[in-house]
């Protein structure tokens, strides 16, 4: 029998709680936030957010303390990484060197995670994710203060990428303050971009021009750097968030 899985997602606008049993959602709940994660810089604010978390679980009668913790893709970095076939013991050092070479942020400010996607013909294809230490540390500290134990941590765009059934597709998720663009090729995320809107008060129609410009820029970047895996105009476009209920806009 499938067990309940409890997931908690925190960004700059809200706390979202989800309980699933197998592939079925059994409970959804959320509470708004009036400050961003980067604004949590005192023990008082940490305690306030921890209190909100405990109240959210209590009001929804959820007793689980083991959770999957999700965070926004904003300020996170992802890269496909190609390396020569190396012994497993050498891969950590090789990934770290590659991260220092390609990432625009000093490594001491990031947590880096990676996994091997494939290995053939003397080459290793890995995928690397880097998240800001300051935001991750704040999230973990607050969640622990509230009495919860995260056993997995994920960023939203990667969670969305795993939902896609198509081998090649573009995913666009639009939220209040930001949007994600994920290009999938052969079921592997390529460019992942999380972009903040310049103003929260923009209407969805006003946001659309920004989304279209960034989508065009992302596809052109991918196609220029991957001529063997071109994204064509008939590629599937998968939408979620605020855009999902507006077919006349996403068409």
N, C-alpha and C positions, 0 to 999 in steps of 0.2 A: 504493500500500500504506500502511495506517495505521501511524503511528509510535507508539512508546511514549511515554506521558505519565506523569511521576512527580509525585505529590502528597504533601505532608507536612502533617499536622495536629497542632498542639501545643496542649494545654490544661493545666489544673491537675492532671490525673491521669495523663496518658500522652502518648506520642508515637506517632502512627499514620502508617504509610507505605503508599501504594498505588501500584501501577503498572498502567496500563491500555493496551490497544491497541484503538483505536477505542472501542466501547462494551463491550468485554470486559475484565474484571479479570483480570490475569495474576499479580498478587502482592499479598498483604496481610501486614502485620507490624506489631507494636506492642510497646512496652516501657513499663512503668509509671514514673511519677514520684512521688517522695515529698515534693514541694514545689510550690507554685504559681508562676506566672510573676511575680507581684508580689513574690515572695521572692527573685528573682534580682537582687540589688543589689550584688554584688561581682564583680570580674574572675574570682575563683576559681570562683564558681558559674556564670558564663558559660562558662568553659573546661570545666567539668564537663559541662554540658548539650551543648556543642559536641562533646565527646568521645563522649557517648552517641549523638549523631546520626551521627557518622562510623562508630561501631561497628555501628549498626543497618543502615546502607547496606552496610558491608563484609560483615556476616554473611549478608545476603540477596543478595550478589553483584550489587549495583546500581551501575553506574559513572556514571550520569547525574549531572550537576551542575546542570542547569537544572530548577527545580522550580516547581510551584504551591504556594503557602504558604497554609494555612488557619488560622483562629483562631476561638475561641468568640465567640458573640454577646453574652456577658456584658459589660456596660459599654459596648456599642456601641449606637448610636442610628440609627434609620431613619425617614424621613418621605416620604410622597408630597408633592410641592410643586406648587402651581398658580400660574402667573405669566402676565401679559399677554404677547402675542407681541412679543418683543424681538429686536433684532439679536444675532447670535451673540456679538459682541465685548462685549456688556453682560451676558450671562447669568452669567458668573462672579461679578461684583459683586452681581447680583440674588440669586443663590443664597446668597452669603455673608451678605447682609443678612437674608435669610429664615432662615438657620441661626441667626444671632445672636438673632433674635426668638423662634424656637420651641424651640430646644434648651436644656435645663436646665444645660448645662455650658459654661464659657467656651471660646470658639473656640480660644484659644491652647493648650488642652489636647487638641485633637482634630485628626485629619486628616479632611478632608471630600472625598468623591468623589460624583459625580452623573452621571446621564445622562438624556436626553430620552426619554420613553416615547411621547408623541404630541403633535401640534400641529394644532389645528383651531379654526375659528371665533374666531380672534384670541386663543387661549389656548394656553399650553404646559403640558403635564403632565410633570413631571420626577420622578425618584426620587433621594433623597439618603441617603448612608450616612456616618456619622461614627464613627471608631474612636479609642480613646485613644492618644495619642502615646506615652506611657510604655511601654505593652505592645507596641505595634507596633515601636517603636525597639528594645526588648529582643529581640524575635523576630528582626528583621532582623540585628541585631548578632551574635546567637548563630549564626544560619544562615550568615552570611558568614564567621564564625570557623571554622566547620566546613568551609568551602570550597564552599558551595552558592550558587547565584544564583537567587533567586526572580524570575520574570518576570511572575507574576500573584499577586494576594493577594485572598483572599475570606473572608467570615465564614460559618460553618456554616449559619445559618438561610436565607441567600440561596441557598446551594448546594442545600439541601433544596427551596426554593421552585421552583427551575428543574427539579427532577425531576418535579414534579406534572404529570400529563397533563390533569387536570380544570381547567376555567376557574375554577370557584369551589369552594373546599375549605378545610378546616382541617387543618393539619399539627401533630402533636405528637411531638416527639422527646425521649425520656427518657434521660438519662445518669446517672452515679453521683452527681455533685454538683449537677447543674442540669438544667433542661429548657427546650425551645423551644416556643413556640406561634406559629404563623404563619397568619394569615388571608389567603387568596387570593381576590380578586374580579376577574373578567375577566383572569385570569392575572397580575395585579399584586399584590404583597404589600401588605397594608394594615397593621394592627398587627403588629409583630414584637416578641415579648417573650422574653427569656432570663432565667429566674428561678433563683436559687440555692436549693437545699434548706437548711433551717435546720440539719440534721444529716446528715452523710454516712452514719451508721449506721442510718438509717431503712430499714425493709423497704419493698418495692415497694408492698405494700398500704397501708402508712402514708403513702407518698408520694402515693398516688392521691387522697386527700382534698384535699391541697394542689393537685394538678394540676387536679382538678375545680373547685375554687374559683377558681383563676386562669383557667381556661378560660371559666367562666361570666362572670367579670368582663371578660375580653377581648372576648367576643362582645357583651355588653351595651354596652360602650364603643363598639364598632364600629357596632352597630345604632342607637345613640342619635345618633351623628355622621354616619351614612350611611343615612338612611331610604329612599333610593332603591335601596339595594343591601343589603337585609336578609339576614343569615345565618339560615336556617331550620333547624329541628331535623332535617330530612332531608338536610342538606348532607353531602357525603362527609367522613369523618374519616380521615386518613392517619396511620399511626403508624410509628415507627421507634425504634431503640435498645432499651433494656431492656423496653419495653412491647410490642414487636413479637412476642415469643414467648409472650405471656400473653393469649390471646383472651378468657378469662373476665373479665379485668380491663378490657381496652379496650372490650369490648361494654358 
